[in-house]
Amino acid sequence: MTSKRGLLVVCVVLLGLAHMVIQPCAANAKRGAAPPLTKLRKVDRERAIAAKLQNKKDVMLVLAAKPGMNAAVVRQATNIGAVVRFREDSVDYLRLRVPVNRIYDIAGLSTVEVVAVDGVQLYKTSQDIPVGRSKETPPPDKNTPPENPFLPTADIGAPQFIRDHPTFDGRGVTIANVDGNSPDTLTPELQTALSIDGTPLPKFSDVINALDPIDDDSSIRVDMSSEVEARNGRFEWKQAIYQSPADGKYRLGFFYIDAFGGGLLRRYLPQLSKDKNSLPVLWQEQSNLVWVDTNLDQSFADETALTDFNSSYRAGVLGKDDPATPLRETVAFTILTNPHYKLIYLAPLANGHATATASVAAGHNFFGGRMNGVAPGARIASVLRKSLTHSFIEAMILTMKNPRVDFVSLQWVAIM
């Protein structure tokens, strides 16, 4: 446990706080007294100015207190109007909602080590990166050997090691993929893993949700605050009649198709039209069962009941596959329920990057052959997050604290 906490500290620092550098004053030494130092970087000061110009009342700050001083920072910050939105004392991390005119007061606290204004982790560069000439290489197939030019596994000796130690293939290990989205659970390479004794297991374990239910807007978040009551197997909502799975009280919400990936899901739902552009979602809160009108026929009676993925490890499916076509016409989705905030997270598993990174880490029998990821026996846990400073840090904190996670994988390029 000690080493895991140490790794957590390192991960949190690397994921944001280490970038919060204090501006040097040595250059000013010859010109007399140096100006007061600020813990805010140039980009943070720019964001603070922009917030004022936009007449924002408050901003989000992320900060690291000096060792053991988290509680002291909370007392001092709340005394000047800040609101704590996330707190983790084991690494002295805080996220605060702060009035715009008190940003520098928070940054000036002696108990604060480093601080930043929350924002997108994306930076522009004018650097030209040379690209090597492409090589004419036949694409991989079922005959591609474990050591191949398509995956970096051979470069680190993974297939060679497994060849010499067949049971050291990742079995019994869960890798958290901090990609922000979930991999495709329907892809053949991500179907099975192994327990420590070699028993087959589903490849996917938990979905760790690092999205703040209040502060993080997300296209996969479904507001379930509306209530309906079904009688005689039906209920009415805004002059539309829906068939229910049974009589009783439910919560109703809508997943907006075009809000996710710019309409990426339309290819799986040909029934969509200009007037019909959302998926109705029905939730029986007492049983925690969820129905999604996947065929858009205004009936939940013909749908399979789902529940929170972390208790069932079962995903839903959108679309209908045609075996005669080369590309699959279906996409899976997971359901996460949040009774406290009356929310459901409906997460389509249609992210190519998350699927690629999970496959490199733990893919098994690519194309039905001998080509594998680094640890083909390992399980995968997905981590939902946003591309904001606070979300990276908090995703790592929640992931490292999850007792089912053994290893964490993060891939992120913040330069364009």
Long-range contacts (C-beta under 8 A, 24 or more apart in sequence): 4-400, 5-90, 7-400, 7-408, 8-90, 8-91, 8-396, 8-397, 8-400, 8-401, 9-91, 11-396, 11-400, 11-408, 11-410, 12-64, 12-91, 12-93, 12-393, 12-396, 12-397, 13-64, 15-392, 15-393, 15-396, 15-410, 16-62, 16-116, 16-121, 16-389, 16-392, 16-393, 17-62, 17-63, 17-64, 17-93, 17-113, 17-114, 17-116, 17-393, 19-116, 20-44, 20-64, 20-114, 20-115, 20-116, 22-114, 38-104, 38-107, 38-108, 39-107, 39-108, 39-112, 39-113, 39-114, 39-115, 40-103, 40-104, 40-107, 40-115, 40-116, 40-117, 41-116, 43-117, 43-119, 44-115, 44-116, 44-117, 47-117, 47-119, 48-100, 48-103, 48-104, 48-117, 51-100, 51-117, 52-100, 56-100, 57-99, 57-100, 58-97, 58-98, 58-99, 58-100, 59-97, 59-98, 59-100, 59-103, 59-117, 59-118, 60-85, 60-95, 60-96, 60-97, 60-98, 60-117, 60-118, 60-215, 60-390, 61-95, 61-96, 61-97, 61-98, 61-103, 61-106, 61-107, 61-115, 61-116, 61-117, 61-118, 62-93, 62-94, 62-95, 62-96, 62-115, 62-116, 62-118, 62-389, 62-390, 62-393, 63-93, 63-94, 63-95, 63-96, 63-106, 63-112, 63-113, 63-114, 63-115, 63-116, 64-91, 64-92, 64-93, 64-94, 64-112, 64-113, 64-114, 64-115, 65-92, 65-93, 65-94, 65-111, 65-112, 65-113, 66-92, 66-111, 66-112, 66-113, 67-92, 68-92, 69-111, 70-94, 72-111, 73-109, 73-111, 73-112, 76-109, 76-111, 77-106, 77-109, 80-105, 80-106, 82-106, 85-212, 85-214, 85-215, 86-212, 86-390, 86-394, 88-394, 88-397, 91-397, 93-393, 93-397, 95-390, 95-394, 97-215, 116-389, 118-388, 118-389, 118-390, 119-388, 119-389, 120-387, 120-388, 121-387, 121-388, 121-389, 121-392, 121-412, 121-414, 122-387, 122-414, 122-415, 122-416, 123-414, 123-415, 123-416, 124-415, 124-416, 125-415, 125-416, 140-366, 140-367, 140-371, 141-367, 141-369, 142-367, 142-368, 142-369, 143-369, 144-366, 144-367, 144-369, 144-370, 144-371, 145-370, 145-371, 146-370, 146-371, 146-372, 148-371, 150-371, 151-360, 151-371, 151-373, 152-360, 153-360, 153-372, 153-373, 153-374, 156-374, 158-374, 158-375, 159-372, 162-372, 162-376, 167-198, 169-194, 169-372, 169-375, 169-376, 169-377, 169-378, 170-194, 170-362, 170-374, 170-375, 170-376, 170-377, 170-378, 171-195, 171-196, 171-198, 171-377, 171-378, 172-196, 172-377, 173-375, 173-377, 173-378, 173-379, 173-406, 173-407, 174-205, 174-206, 174-378, 174-379, 174-380, 174-381, 174-404, 174-405, 174-406, 174-407, 175-361, 175-362, 175-375, 175-378, 175-379, 175-380, 175-381, 175-405, 175-406, 175-407, 175-408, 175-409, 176-208, 176-380, 176-381, 176-382, 176-383, 176-399, 176-402, 176-405, 176-407, 176-408, 176-409, 177-354, 177-357, 177-358, 177-361, 177-380, 177-381, 177-382, 177-383, 177-409, 178-383, 178-385, 178-395, 178-396, 178-399, 178-408, 178-409, 178-410, 179-351, 179-353, 179-354, 179-357, 179-358, 179-382, 179-383, 179-410, 179-411, 180-351, 180-354, 180-383, 180-384, 180-385, 180-386, 180-387, 181-347, 181-349, 181-351, 181-353, 181-354, 181-382, 181-384, 182-207, 182-334, 182-347, 182-349, 182-351, 182-354, 182-382, 182-384, 183-349, 183-351, 183-354, 183-355, 183-357, 183-358, 183-359, 183-380, 183-382, 184-331, 184-332, 184-349, 184-350, 184-351, 184-354, 184-355, 185-315, 185-332, 185-334, 185-349, 186-317, 186-328, 186-330, 186-331, 186-332, 186-349, 187-355, 187-359, 188-365, 188-368, 189-359, 189-363, 189-364, 189-365, 189-366, 189-373, 190-355, 190-358, 190-359, 190-362, 190-363, 190-364, 190-380, 191-364, 192-364, 193-362, 193-364, 193-377, 193-378, 193-379, 193-380, 194-377, 201-379, 202-313, 202-379, 203-362, 203-364, 203-379, 203-380, 204-313, 204-379, 204-380, 204-381, 204-382, 205-313, 205-379, 205-380, 205-381, 205-404, 206-309, 206-310, 206-381, 206-382, 206-402, 206-404, 207-309, 207-310, 207-334, 207-336, 207-347, 207-381, 207-382, 207-383, 207-384, 208-381, 208-382, 208-383, 208-384, 208-395, 208-398, 208-399, 208-402, 208-405, 209-336, 209-345, 209-384, 210-383, 210-384, 210-385, 210-391, 210-394, 210-395, 210-398, 210-399, 211-345, 211-384, 211-385, 211-386, 211-391, 212-390, 212-391, 212-394, 213-338, 213-340, 213-341, 213-343, 214-341, 216-386, 216-388, 216-391, 218-345, 218-384, 218-386, 219-256, 219-259, 219-260, 219-261, 220-255, 220-260, 220-345, 220-346, 220-347, 220-348, 220-384, 221-343, 221-344, 221-345, 222-253, 222-254, 222-255, 222-281, 222-343, 222-344, 222-345, 222-346, 223-253, 223-342, 223-343, 224-251, 224-252, 224-253, 224-281, 224-283, 224-342, 224-343, 224-344, 225-251, 225-253, 225-342, 226-251, 226-252, 226-253, 227-251, 227-252, 228-252, 233-301, 240-298, 241-298, 242-280, 242-282, 242-293, 242-298, 242-299, 242-300, 243-298, 243-299, 243-300, 243-301, 243-302, 244-282, 244-300, 244-301, 245-282, 245-291, 245-300, 245-301, 245-303, 245-305, 248-284, 249-284, 250-282, 250-283, 250-284, 250-285, 251-282, 251-283, 251-284, 251-285, 251-342, 252-280, 252-281, 252-282, 252-283, 253-280, 253-281, 253-283, 253-344, 254-278, 254-279, 254-280, 254-281, 255-279, 255-281, 255-292, 255-346, 260-348, 261-348, 261-350, 264-348, 264-350, 265-318, 265-331, 265-348, 265-350, 267-319, 267-329, 268-318, 268-319, 268-329, 268-330, 268-331, 269-296, 269-318, 269-319, 271-295, 271-296, 271-297, 272-296, 279-346, 281-344, 281-346, 283-337, 283-344, 285-339, 288-337, 288-339, 290-335, 290-337, 290-344, 292-316, 292-333, 292-335, 292-346, 294-318, 306-335, 307-335, 307-337, 308-335, 308-336, 308-337, 309-334, 309-335, 309-336, 310-336, 315-349, 318-348, 334-382, 336-384, 345-384, 347-384, 353-411, 354-382, 357-409, 357-411, 358-382, 361-409, 378-407, 381-405, 387-412
